[in-house]
Amino acid sequence: MIRISLCMIVKDEEAVLERILEQMKDIADEIIIVDTGSSDSTKDIAQKYTARVFDYEWHDDFAAARNFACSKASMDYWMWLDADDVVTSENQKKIKELKETLDPSIDVVMMKYLAGFGEDGAANFSYYRERLIKNKKGFLWEGRVHEAVTPRGKIIHSDIEIEHRKMVSADADRNLRIYQSIIAEGQSLEPRHQFYYGRELYYHGKYDEALSVFEEFLKSSEGWRENKIDACMQTALCYEKIGDSEHRLNSLLNSFKYDTPRAEVCCEIGRFFMEQKTFEIAVYWYEQALTVPDKSQEGGFEQKEYHDYIPLIQLCVCYDRLGDHYKAWQYHLRTTSLKPKADAVLKNQKYFERLFSES
């Protein structure tokens, strides 16, 4: 049986910290909490669960803070969580089972991170993260923001899921501010952080600047394939915002240089042709999205709805516009099995009931 050190960095997390510590108190053999400057009762809550609470002076460097926390770990493996993460009872059981069965030669256990949820409460955005890591093997966090540990050695993907359930909005400008500070210091961004810097610029409406960063990233021979594909999609969104349709479509097609089409890209191309009212072409791309295999274990961001619900509901609309109401109805029925209470599905149901009653 392996032993686990839970390592967390926190600041002003009184609203959520007790929730995650309650969930993990019977799993972790050691709990390490590093506080980076709380002004609320975060530390008092932490001290109810562990004596290993440390202060750390914050200086806009997430990797440094996490490395400090993980350096305190004394168990076989360390596991990281954020204060606003949730480990359901089912996944608590799975982690306990993993402790009993994990081959101690394993260096890294990847777990799925559920980071976005739809109106029905189901996860619609997820990706695998390095979650349980062998202690004393030289693993380090890298990146002042969007920090990560590079998995190496013997790696396995588990079916354990961690949910990220924010209750309080974070500082929306923080990540961009940190990147701008790094650049102002005369440092260059390595490819992964070029990609994330471009995303931050896009989120802040700085589309021309984002395009410049993404284009530089895409020209480089370095960088992870999944980030390259996502950068093509982000570039397309930038061009959409500035009204450049030709470059928008070309950016999406450019993603095919890196791998077979992703469902998200197929749906974005479908949306492009729907907006052009060329519904036959849109149908082709949405149908392609339905055939794309799950590649989540390759590490990319996965938005499950792009594999089923989004192409299905858009195919319903496309076939309706093409005058094939029966086929549109068939696609509608498939959406009802996925999201029976979604507003768009209920609206379509009323539309078809009215349409067929009049025919």
C-alpha positions as CSV (number, residue, x, y, z in Angstrom):
1,M,0.0,0.0,0.0
2,I,1.3,3.4,-1.0
3,R,1.1,6.5,1.2
4,I,0.1,9.9,0.0
5,S,1.0,13.5,0.9
6,L,-1.7,15.9,-0.1
7,C,0.0,19.2,-1.1
8,M,-2.0,22.4,-1.5
9,I,-1.3,26.1,-1.9
10,V,-4.1,28.4,-0.7
11,K,-5.1,32.0,-0.2
12,D,-8.4,33.3,1.1
13,E,-10.2,30.0,0.6
14,E,-12.4,29.9,3.7
15,A,-15.5,29.3,1.5
16,V,-14.2,26.1,0.0
17,L,-11.2,24.7,1.9
18,E,-13.2,22.7,4.5
19,R,-15.1,21.0,1.7
20,I,-12.0,19.5,0.1
21,L,-10.2,18.7,3.3
22,E,-13.3,16.8,4.6
23,Q,-13.2,14.8,1.4
24,M,-9.5,14.0,1.6
25,K,-8.9,13.6,5.3
26,D,-9.3,9.8,5.3
27,I,-7.4,9.4,2.1
28,A,-4.2,11.5,2.6
29,D,-1.6,10.1,5.0
30,E,-0.2,13.6,5.3
31,I,-1.8,17.0,4.6
32,I,0.5,20.0,3.7
33,I,-1.1,23.4,3.4
34,V,0.9,26.4,2.2
35,D,-0.8,29.7,2.7
36,T,0.4,32.5,0.4
37,G,-1.1,35.4,2.4
38,S,-4.7,34.8,3.5
39,S,-6.6,37.6,5.2
40,D,-9.6,35.4,6.1
41,S,-10.0,32.2,8.2
42,T,-8.3,29.9,5.8
43,K,-5.4,29.1,8.1
44,D,-7.7,28.4,11.0
45,I,-9.6,25.9,8.9
46,A,-6.5,24.3,7.6
47,Q,-5.2,23.8,11.2
48,K,-8.3,21.8,12.1
49,Y,-7.0,19.1,9.7
50,T,-3.2,19.3,9.9
51,A,-0.4,20.8,11.9
52,R,1.6,21.1,8.7
53,V,0.5,24.6,7.7
54,F,3.2,26.8,6.3
55,D,3.4,30.5,5.3
56,Y,4.9,31.4,2.0
57,E,5.5,34.9,0.7
58,W,3.8,35.3,-2.6
59,H,5.7,36.7,-5.6
60,D,3.6,35.9,-8.7
61,D,5.1,32.4,-9.2
62,F,2.7,29.5,-8.9
63,A,5.4,26.9,-9.6
64,A,7.7,28.2,-6.9
65,A,4.8,28.0,-4.3
66,R,3.8,24.5,-5.4
67,N,7.4,23.3,-5.3
68,F,7.7,24.7,-1.8
69,A,4.6,22.8,-0.7
70,C,5.7,19.5,-2.4
71,S,9.2,19.8,-0.9
72,K,7.5,19.3,2.5
73,A,6.1,15.9,1.4
74,S,7.4,12.9,3.3
75,M,5.2,10.1,1.9
76,D,5.7,7.8,-1.1
77,Y,3.7,10.0,-3.4
78,W,2.4,13.5,-3.4
79,M,-0.9,14.6,-4.8
80,W,-1.9,18.2,-5.5
81,L,-5.4,19.7,-5.4
82,D,-6.8,23.2,-5.4
83,A,-9.0,24.4,-2.6
84,D,-12.0,24.7,-4.9
85,D,-11.6,21.1,-6.3
86,V,-14.1,18.4,-5.4
87,V,-13.5,14.7,-5.0
88,T,-16.9,12.9,-5.1
89,S,-17.6,9.9,-2.8
90,E,-17.2,7.6,-5.8
91,N,-13.7,9.0,-6.6
92,Q,-12.7,9.0,-3.0
93,K,-13.3,5.3,-3.1
94,K,-11.3,4.9,-6.3
95,I,-8.3,6.8,-4.8
96,K,-8.4,4.5,-1.7
97,E,-8.4,1.5,-4.0
98,L,-5.5,3.0,-6.0
99,K,-3.5,3.3,-2.8
100,E,-4.0,-0.5,-2.2
101,T,-3.2,-1.6,-5.7
102,L,-0.8,0.8,-7.3
103,D,2.5,-0.7,-8.5
104,P,5.1,1.3,-6.6
105,S,7.3,1.4,-9.7
106,I,4.7,3.8,-11.3
107,D,6.1,7.4,-11.4
108,V,3.0,9.4,-12.4
109,V,-0.7,8.8,-12.2
110,M,-2.8,10.9,-14.6
111,M,-6.4,11.7,-13.5
112,K,-9.1,13.5,-15.5
113,Y,-9.7,17.1,-14.5
114,L,-13.4,18.1,-15.0
115,A,-13.0,21.9,-15.4
116,G,-16.3,23.0,-17.0
117,F,-19.9,22.1,-16.5
118,G,-23.1,22.6,-18.6
119,E,-26.5,23.8,-17.5
120,D,-27.4,20.3,-16.6
121,G,-24.5,19.9,-14.3
122,A,-22.6,17.4,-16.4
123,A,-19.0,18.0,-17.2
124,N,-18.4,19.4,-20.7
125,F,-14.7,20.4,-20.5
126,S,-12.0,18.1,-19.3
127,Y,-8.4,17.0,-19.7
128,Y,-5.9,14.7,-18.0
129,R,-3.5,16.2,-15.5
130,E,-0.5,14.8,-13.7
131,R,-2.1,14.3,-10.3
132,L,-0.3,11.7,-8.2
133,I,3.5,11.9,-8.4
134,K,6.3,9.8,-7.0
135,N,8.1,11.6,-4.2
136,K,11.9,12.2,-4.2
137,K,12.2,11.5,-7.9
138,G,13.1,15.1,-8.9
139,F,9.7,16.1,-10.3
140,L,9.3,19.9,-10.2
141,W,6.6,22.4,-11.1
142,E,7.5,24.8,-13.9
143,G,5.8,28.0,-15.0
144,R,5.0,31.1,-13.0
145,V,1.4,30.7,-14.2
146,H,-0.3,27.8,-15.9
147,E,2.2,25.7,-14.0
148,A,2.7,22.0,-14.7
149,V,4.9,19.0,-13.9
150,T,6.3,17.3,-17.0
151,P,5.3,13.6,-16.7
152,R,8.1,11.1,-17.3
153,G,9.1,7.5,-16.4
154,K,6.3,5.0,-15.9
155,I,2.9,6.8,-16.4
156,I,-0.6,5.4,-16.2
157,H,-4.0,7.0,-16.8
158,S,-6.6,6.2,-14.2
159,D,-10.4,6.6,-14.4
160,I,-10.3,8.9,-11.3
161,E,-11.9,12.3,-11.8
162,I,-11.3,15.5,-10.0
163,E,-13.9,18.2,-10.3
164,H,-12.9,21.9,-10.4
165,R,-15.9,23.8,-8.8
166,K,-15.2,27.5,-8.4
167,M,-17.4,29.4,-5.9
168,V,-15.5,32.7,-6.1
169,S,-14.2,34.3,-9.2
170,A,-10.4,34.6,-9.4
171,D,-8.5,37.8,-10.4
172,A,-9.3,37.8,-14.1
173,D,-6.3,39.9,-14.9
174,R,-3.7,38.0,-12.8
175,N,-2.4,35.6,-15.5
176,L,-2.0,38.3,-18.1
177,R,-0.3,40.6,-15.6
178,I,2.2,37.8,-14.7
179,Y,3.0,37.2,-18.4
180,Q,3.4,40.9,-19.1
181,S,5.7,41.1,-16.0
182,I,7.9,38.3,-17.4
183,I,8.2,40.0,-20.7
184,A,8.9,43.4,-19.1
185,E,11.8,41.7,-17.2
186,G,13.3,40.8,-20.6
187,Q,12.6,37.1,-20.4
188,S,11.3,35.2,-23.4
189,L,8.4,32.8,-23.1
190,E,9.0,29.2,-23.9
191,P,6.5,27.7,-26.4
192,R,3.9,26.4,-23.9
193,H,3.7,29.8,-22.3
194,Q,3.5,31.6,-25.6
195,F,0.4,29.6,-26.2
196,Y,-1.1,30.5,-22.9
197,Y,-0.1,34.2,-23.2
198,G,-1.9,34.3,-26.5
199,R,-5.0,32.9,-24.9
200,E,-4.9,35.5,-22.1
201,L,-4.7,38.2,-24.7
202,Y,-7.7,36.8,-26.5
203,Y,-9.7,36.6,-23.3
204,H,-8.9,40.3,-22.7
205,G,-10.1,41.3,-26.2
206,K,-6.6,42.1,-27.5
207,Y,-7.1,40.2,-30.7
208,D,-4.4,41.7,-32.9
209,E,-1.8,41.1,-30.1
210,A,-3.1,37.6,-29.6
211,L,-2.8,36.9,-33.3
212,S,0.8,38.0,-33.3
213,V,1.6,35.7,-30.4
214,F,-0.2,32.7,-31.8
215,E,1.4,33.1,-35.2
216,E,4.8,33.2,-33.7
217,F,4.0,30.1,-31.7
218,L,2.7,28.2,-34.8
219,K,5.8,29.1,-36.8
220,S,8.1,27.6,-34.2
221,S,9.1,23.9,-34.7
222,E,8.8,23.5,-30.9
223,G,5.6,23.2,-28.9
224,W,3.2,20.4,-28.0
225,R,0.9,19.2,-30.8
226,E,-2.3,19.6,-28.8
227,N,-1.4,23.3,-28.1
228,K,-0.7,23.8,-31.8
229,I,-4.2,22.5,-32.7
230,D,-5.8,24.6,-30.0
231,A,-3.8,27.7,-31.2
232,C,-5.2,27.2,-34.7
233,M,-8.7,27.4,-33.1
234,Q,-7.9,30.4,-31.0
235,T,-6.4,32.1,-34.1
236,A,-9.7,31.4,-35.9
237,L,-11.6,33.0,-33.1
238,C,-9.4,36.1,-33.2
239,Y,-10.0,36.5,-36.9
240,E,-13.8,36.0,-36.3
241,K,-13.7,38.9,-33.8
242,I,-12.0,41.2,-36.3
243,G,-14.3,40.1,-39.2
244,D,-11.7,38.3,-41.4
245,S,-13.6,35.3,-42.7
246,E,-11.0,34.0,-45.1
247,H,-8.2,33.8,-42.5
248,R,-10.7,32.4,-39.9
249,L,-11.4,29.4,-42.1
250,N,-7.8,28.9,-43.1
251,S,-6.7,28.9,-39.5
252,L,-9.1,26.1,-38.8
253,L,-7.9,24.1,-41.8
254,N,-4.3,24.7,-40.7
255,S,-4.9,22.5,-37.7
256,F,-4.9,19.5,-40.0
257,K,-1.2,19.9,-40.4
258,Y,-0.7,18.6,-36.9
259,D,-3.1,15.6,-36.7
260,T,-6.4,14.2,-37.8
261,P,-9.3,16.6,-37.3
262,R,-10.6,17.2,-33.8
263,A,-14.3,17.3,-33.2
264,E,-14.0,20.9,-31.9
265,V,-12.4,22.0,-35.2
266,C,-15.0,20.1,-37.3
267,C,-17.8,21.9,-35.4
268,E,-16.1,25.3,-35.8
269,I,-15.8,24.7,-39.6
270,G,-19.5,23.6,-39.6
271,R,-20.4,26.8,-37.7
272,F,-18.5,28.8,-40.3
273,F,-20.5,27.3,-43.2
274,M,-23.8,27.6,-41.3
275,E,-23.1,31.3,-41.0
276,Q,-22.5,31.4,-44.8
277,K,-25.8,29.6,-45.2
278,T,-24.1,26.8,-47.1
279,F,-25.8,24.1,-45.1
280,E,-24.8,21.1,-47.2
281,I,-21.1,21.8,-46.4
282,A,-22.0,22.5,-42.8
283,V,-23.7,19.1,-42.6
284,Y,-20.5,17.4,-43.9
285,W,-18.4,18.9,-41.1
286,Y,-20.9,18.2,-38.3
287,E,-21.2,14.6,-39.4
288,Q,-17.4,14.3,-39.4
289,A,-17.4,15.6,-35.7
290,L,-19.6,12.6,-34.8
291,T,-17.0,10.2,-36.0
292,V,-14.0,11.6,-34.3
293,P,-12.5,9.2,-31.7
294,D,-11.8,10.2,-28.1
295,K,-8.2,11.3,-27.8
296,S,-8.4,12.7,-24.3
297,Q,-5.6,10.4,-23.1
298,E,-3.2,12.2,-25.4
299,G,-3.5,15.2,-23.1
300,G,-5.5,17.7,-25.1
301,F,-8.5,19.6,-23.8
302,E,-11.7,17.6,-24.4
303,Q,-15.1,19.2,-24.8
304,K,-17.3,16.2,-24.9
305,E,-20.3,18.1,-26.3
306,Y,-18.4,18.6,-29.6
307,H,-18.5,14.9,-30.1
308,D,-22.3,14.5,-29.7
309,Y,-24.7,17.2,-28.5
310,I,-23.3,20.2,-30.5
311,P,-23.1,18.4,-33.9
312,L,-26.4,16.7,-33.4
313,I,-28.3,19.9,-32.6
314,Q,-26.6,21.7,-35.4
315,L,-27.4,18.9,-37.9
316,C,-31.0,19.2,-36.8
317,V,-31.0,22.9,-37.7
318,C,-29.1,22.4,-41.0
319,Y,-31.5,19.7,-42.3
320,D,-34.4,21.8,-41.3
321,R,-33.0,24.7,-43.3
322,L,-32.5,22.3,-46.2
323,G,-36.1,21.3,-46.0
324,D,-35.6,17.8,-44.8
325,H,-37.8,18.0,-41.8
326,Y,-37.9,14.3,-41.1
327,K,-34.1,14.0,-41.0
328,A,-34.0,17.1,-38.8
329,W,-36.5,15.4,-36.5
330,Q,-34.3,12.3,-36.3
331,Y,-31.3,14.4,-35.1
332,H,-33.5,16.2,-32.7
333,L,-34.6,12.9,-31.1
334,R,-30.9,12.1,-30.5
335,T,-30.4,15.4,-28.7
336,T,-33.3,14.6,-26.4
337,S,-31.5,11.5,-25.2
338,L,-28.5,13.6,-24.3
339,K,-30.0,16.8,-22.9
340,P,-33.8,16.4,-22.5
341,K,-34.2,19.6,-20.4
342,A,-31.9,21.9,-22.4
343,D,-33.6,25.1,-23.5
344,A,-32.7,24.6,-27.1
345,V,-34.0,21.0,-27.1
346,L,-37.3,22.0,-25.6
347,K,-37.6,24.8,-28.1
348,N,-37.0,22.4,-30.9
349,Q,-39.5,20.0,-29.5
350,K,-42.2,22.6,-29.6
351,Y,-41.2,23.6,-33.1
352,F,-41.5,20.1,-34.5
353,E,-44.8,19.4,-32.7
354,R,-46.2,22.6,-34.3
355,L,-44.7,21.8,-37.7
356,F,-46.0,18.2,-37.8
357,S,-49.4,19.2,-36.5
358,E,-49.8,21.6,-39.4
359,S,-48.7,19.1,-42.1
